[in-house]
Amino acid sequence: MKRKYSLKGKRHFKNVFRKGKKLKGNFVQILVLKSNENRYHKQNGKEREEFEIKIGFSVPKRFGKAVRRNWAKRRIRSIVSDLIPEMNGSYCIIIKPELRFREEKFTAIQEEIRNLLEKAGVIQL
C-alpha cells in the first residue's frame, strides 16, 4: 500500500472513531467515514476530480506482542492494496482486527474485508 493512502494523525483517527460508520464481521471491524477532501488537478488541459482514500489500522495490545500485531497489519495492508483500485469516492477507513483474526485463513479474511467494504458503499458491485 502506498504512503499516500495512509491515514495519519491522532486527530484523524479520533474523528473516524467518533463519527464513522461501524461494520463488524467475524474477524475484523471496519470504521468508514465519508470525506469531503476531493482534489482537482489538470490532465491534458482538462480539470479532473481525484478522490482521496485514507486507510489506517488499529491493532490493540491485547491482540498480542509487537510481532503478532505487525503480522496482522502486514496481512491487512496486503489485502487492502489489492482493493484500492476498486474503491470509489473519498473515504477515511480504519480496519481493526478481532482476536479470531489470528487463527483464520488469508482468503477468508480477504473475502470478509471485501464484503464489509461493499456493504459500506466504498466498493461498488
Buried (B, 14 or more C-beta within 10 A) or exposed (E): BEEEBEBEEEEBBEBBBEEBBEBEBEBBBBBBBBBEEEEEEEEEEEEEEEEBBBBBBBBEEEBBEEEEBEBBBEBBBEBBEEBEEEBEBBBBBBBBBBEEBEEBEEEEBBBBBBBBBBBBEBBEE
